[in-house]
Amino acid sequence: MSYYWMSSDTRNIYLLRHDRSMPSKIKVGIIGAGGVAEGHAQVYLRIPWVELIGVADINEERAKEAAKRWGLPEDRAFKDYHDLLDLKPDAVSVCTWHKAHAPVTIDALNAGVNVLVEKPMATTGDEAYAMYKAAEKNGKILMVGFQSRYNPELQAAKKFVDSGFLGKPYYAEATGIQHEGDRRRGIPGPTFTRQDTAGGGVTLDIGVYSLDNLLFLLGQPKAISVSAASYSYLGHDEEASKVVGSWLWDPKQFEVEDFSAAIIRFEDDLVMMYKRAWAMHAETLGKPFVLGTKGGFSMNPLILYTDMNGYMVNITPVHIPEDRVPWEQEPWFYKRGYDFAVAVRDGTKPPIETKDIVRLHYIIDAIYESSNTGREVRVRTPSDL
C-alpha cells in the first residue's frame, strides 16, 4: 500500500493513492447514517478499488439523504440493515448509536460480512466478547475504529517505549490527547446521553480513547482491579447547559455520567490513573504521562525525560506532524479505513487487535461497577483473552 499528502488551505489532508496491482473492487456498506458515517463514506469513496453499495438507517429519510450525497441510487438506502446485508457486501461499517453496536455487528458477522465498528466496540465487556467470538466463529475480520492509534505522536511514543527507554513502567495517567483534548462544556446530543441508546457516558464515548492510548503504549498490561468514581452534576444542570460556548444538550434527557476517574492496578506493580470529562469547571485535566525506572514521557506535545551523563535531560522529538485538522479530515481517520479495506481485500489481520479492545471493555465494566458500588472491584476478564 502507498499514501501521499496534498496541501489544501494550509492543511495536510490524507489521500490515498491507487496501487495498480490491486484486484477488482470490494463492496462495502454503511449501517447508521449519522455524523460519523460521513467520514467512513468519504474514505471508501476515495479508494478506487472499493465500491460503496448501500446505506441503512432506522431513519429512512436520513438513509436516503446519505445515499444521495454519496452518489448511490435511492433503492440502495434501507431502513432495515438486514436488507443491506442481503446485498452480500464484503464489509460494512457499523456507525449506529452505541447500544446497537453489538447486535448489528454480530448479525453482520453471522451473515459472512467483515466489520469495521465505531468505538466504543460495545457497551459491556460481555457484548464485546460475544462480538469477538462471532468474528472467530465465522472467520471474519472485526476491527474497532480507534483512529487514535494512528496519531503520529502516539506512534512516536510507542517506539520509545518498545525500545526500553522507560525501563520498568510503574505509573501512568490517561487523559486526553490532541484532538480528544479536554472538554470544558462538551456534552454531545441525546443518543449519547440516554441509557437506552448510549449505555454509558463520557467513559464509553471518549474515555475509551484515553484508556486505549495508554494500554497500547504500555503493551496491553493485564488489569487486576479498579477503584472509580463518576458524576453527572453538570449534565443535569440547566444553567450549565446554557452558558456561552456550551455544546447543546438537554439536561432532561441526561442519564449518564459526564465525569469519571479511576485508579487501575495492573500486574507487575503498574498503576494507572484515568480521568475524563465532558463538562467541568477547569481548562484541563492534565496531560497523559508515563513514569518508568529509567525514563518517562508526557504528551501534548511529546517530551521525554531521563538522565544522561550525570544530568537530568528533556528530549523533544522534532518533525512529528500535528495533524490538527477537523476530525473527518484527519489523516489517521483515512488510514484507519484504508487499512481495514486492505485487510478485507487481502484476507489479512487488521492492525488493531480485537482482543485488546475486548479486554479494555472489561476494565470499563469495572469502572462502572466500582462507581456504582463505591468500592474497589476486580476486573473479570475471560481466561481466553
TAUR-V115454 format. One record per residue. N is the residue number from 0. RES is the residue in one letter. SS is DSSP state (@ for helix, = for strand, . for the rest). PHI is phi in whole degrees, 0 to 359 (999 if undefined). Layout:
n = <N	N>
res = <RES	RES>
ss = <SS	SS>
phi = <PHI	PHI>
This chain:
n = <0	1	2	3	4	5	6	7	8	9	10	11	12	13	14	15	16	17	18	19	20	21	22	23	24	25	26	27	28	29	30	31	32	33	34	35	36	37	38	39	40	41	42	43	44	45	46	47	48	49	50	51	52	53	54	55	56	57	58	59	60	61	62	63	64	65	66	67	68	69	70	71	72	73	74	75	76	77	78	79	80	81	82	83	84	85	86	87	88	89	90	91	92	93	94	95	96	97	98	99	100	101	102	103	104	105	106	107	108	109	110	111	112	113	114	115	116	117	118	119	120	121	122	123	124	125	126	127	128	129	130	131	132	133	134	135	136	137	138	139	140	141	142	143	144	145	146	147	148	149	150	151	152	153	154	155	156	157	158	159	160	161	162	163	164	165	166	167	168	169	170	171	172	173	174	175	176	177	178	179	180	181	182	183	184	185	186	187	188	189	190	191	192	193	194	195	196	197	198	199	200	201	202	203	204	205	206	207	208	209	210	211	212	213	214	215	216	217	218	219	220	221	222	223	224	225	226	227	228	229	230	231	232	233	234	235	236	237	238	239	240	241	242	243	244	245	246	247	248	249	250	251	252	253	254	255	256	257	258	259	260	261	262	263	264	265	266	267	268	269	270	271	272	273	274	275	276	277	278	279	280	281	282	283	284	285	286	287	288	289	290	291	292	293	294	295	296	297	298	299	300	301	302	303	304	305	306	307	308	309	310	311	312	313	314	315	316	317	318	319	320	321	322	323	324	325	326	327	328	329	330	331	332	333	334	335	336	337	338	339	340	341	342	343	344	345	346	347	348	349	350	351	352	353	354	355	356	357	358	359	360	361	362	363	364	365	366	367	368	369	370	371	372	373	374	375	376	377	378	379	380	381	382	383	384>
res = <M	S	Y	Y	W	M	S	S	D	T	R	N	I	Y	L	L	R	H	D	R	S	M	P	S	K	I	K	V	G	I	I	G	A	G	G	V	A	E	G	H	A	Q	V	Y	L	R	I	P	W	V	E	L	I	G	V	A	D	I	N	E	E	R	A	K	E	A	A	K	R	W	G	L	P	E	D	R	A	F	K	D	Y	H	D	L	L	D	L	K	P	D	A	V	S	V	C	T	W	H	K	A	H	A	P	V	T	I	D	A	L	N	A	G	V	N	V	L	V	E	K	P	M	A	T	T	G	D	E	A	Y	A	M	Y	K	A	A	E	K	N	G	K	I	L	M	V	G	F	Q	S	R	Y	N	P	E	L	Q	A	A	K	K	F	V	D	S	G	F	L	G	K	P	Y	Y	A	E	A	T	G	I	Q	H	E	G	D	R	R	R	G	I	P	G	P	T	F	T	R	Q	D	T	A	G	G	G	V	T	L	D	I	G	V	Y	S	L	D	N	L	L	F	L	L	G	Q	P	K	A	I	S	V	S	A	A	S	Y	S	Y	L	G	H	D	E	E	A	S	K	V	V	G	S	W	L	W	D	P	K	Q	F	E	V	E	D	F	S	A	A	I	I	R	F	E	D	D	L	V	M	M	Y	K	R	A	W	A	M	H	A	E	T	L	G	K	P	F	V	L	G	T	K	G	G	F	S	M	N	P	L	I	L	Y	T	D	M	N	G	Y	M	V	N	I	T	P	V	H	I	P	E	D	R	V	P	W	E	Q	E	P	W	F	Y	K	R	G	Y	D	F	A	V	A	V	R	D	G	T	K	P	P	I	E	T	K	D	I	V	R	L	H	Y	I	I	D	A	I	Y	E	S	S	N	T	G	R	E	V	R	V	R	T	P	S	D	L>
ss = <.	.	=	=	=	=	=	=	.	.	=	=	=	=	=	=	.	.	.	.	.	.	.	.	.	=	=	=	=	=	=	.	.	.	@	@	@	@	@	@	@	@	@	@	@	@	.	.	.	=	=	=	=	=	=	=	.	.	.	@	@	@	@	@	@	@	@	@	@	.	.	.	.	@	@	@	=	=	.	.	@	@	@	@	@	.	.	.	.	.	=	=	=	=	.	.	.	@	@	@	@	@	@	@	@	@	@	@	@	@	.	.	.	=	=	=	=	=	.	.	.	.	.	.	@	@	@	@	@	@	@	@	@	@	@	@	@	@	.	.	.	=	=	=	=	.	@	@	@	@	.	@	@	@	@	@	@	@	@	@	@	@	.	.	.	.	.	.	=	=	=	=	=	=	.	.	.	@	@	@	.	.	.	.	=	.	.	.	.	@	@	@	@	.	@	@	@	@	.	.	.	@	@	@	@	@	@	@	@	@	@	@	@	@	@	@	@	.	.	.	.	.	=	=	=	=	=	=	=	=	=	.	.	.	.	.	.	.	.	@	@	@	.	.	.	.	.	.	.	.	@	@	@	.	.	.	.	.	=	=	=	=	=	=	=	=	@	@	@	=	=	=	=	=	=	=	=	.	=	.	.	.	.	.	.	.	.	.	=	=	=	=	.	.	=	=	=	=	.	.	.	.	=	=	=	=	=	=	.	.	=	=	=	=	=	.	.	.	.	.	.	.	.	.	.	.	@	@	@	.	@	@	@	@	@	@	@	@	@	@	@	@	@	@	@	@	.	.	.	.	.	.	.	@	@	@	@	@	@	@	@	@	@	@	@	@	@	@	@	@	@	@	@	.	.	.	=	=	.	.	.	.	.	.	.>
phi = <999	213	223	215	247	228	274	214	54	66	252	275	251	282	239	244	255	290	272	295	276	291	280	298	292	261	254	230	231	233	251	99	247	286	305	292	298	300	298	298	299	295	295	298	292	268	263	300	261	245	245	280	250	180	217	229	204	297	267	299	295	295	297	294	297	295	301	296	299	266	76	259	294	299	284	257	249	236	275	258	295	297	294	292	297	295	286	57	292	286	203	224	262	259	236	281	293	301	297	270	304	293	298	294	298	296	299	296	297	293	274	82	247	287	227	252	255	296	284	290	306	202	255	217	297	294	297	298	296	297	295	300	292	295	296	296	297	267	65	244	278	232	240	260	279	264	296	298	298	266	302	303	292	295	294	295	300	300	297	292	299	294	283	92	305	286	75	265	289	228	210	214	235	253	228	278	223	47	299	291	46	243	249	280	205	234	271	282	287	297	292	269	244	259	297	290	250	261	77	171	253	300	298	283	281	241	299	301	297	301	292	297	305	286	297	299	299	268	81	57	296	273	282	251	210	221	237	222	214	217	219	221	299	286	299	266	269	300	295	297	282	250	291	301	96	289	291	273	218	254	304	288	254	265	234	232	270	254	214	213	215	204	254	245	260	240	299	64	63	257	235	235	257	246	201	212	216	271	209	193	262	194	277	204	262	99	265	296	205	225	249	228	288	247	191	208	204	233	239	67	267	288	230	256	233	197	249	217	53	83	232	279	231	249	238	243	298	251	65	272	300	279	56	273	229	306	304	287	250	300	305	289	296	292	296	303	294	295	295	297	299	297	298	294	298	264	68	254	286	288	288	256	287	301	303	302	285	297	299	303	290	288	294	296	306	293	298	293	297	295	298	284	261	72	217	289	230	281	271	260	267	306	292	267	255>
